[in-house]
Amino acid sequence: MNTELIISMGLVGVMLSMLGMGLLIAYYGSSKTRNVGFTFLIVGAGLAYYLAEIGMDAYPNQSFMNGMLAFVGGMIGGIIGIIVFLIAIIKS
């Protein structure tokens, strides 16, 4: 396996999780936990910057970009599936 691809996929997963949790905690959290939500947002934004500016320039080959695109698509599809499932559970 390509080690750079594995590390980058892990970082993308952490980035998406941090951004999602940060948005939810910053919006729905109490006054004490909102600071944690903003911290998560800052960490997620920092990882996004690293992956967009530094990480992608270091590995410009096409197979790396295809792998990252497939991984992000799978993560977004999974998130949409979970949201649809939760809406179905809540509506019933």
Secondary structure, DSSP 8 states (H G I E B T S, - for coil): --HHHHHHHHHHHHHHHHHHHHHHHHHHS-TTTHHHHHHHHHHHHHHHHIIIIIIHHH---HHHHHHHHHHHHHHHHHHHHHHHHHHHHHH-
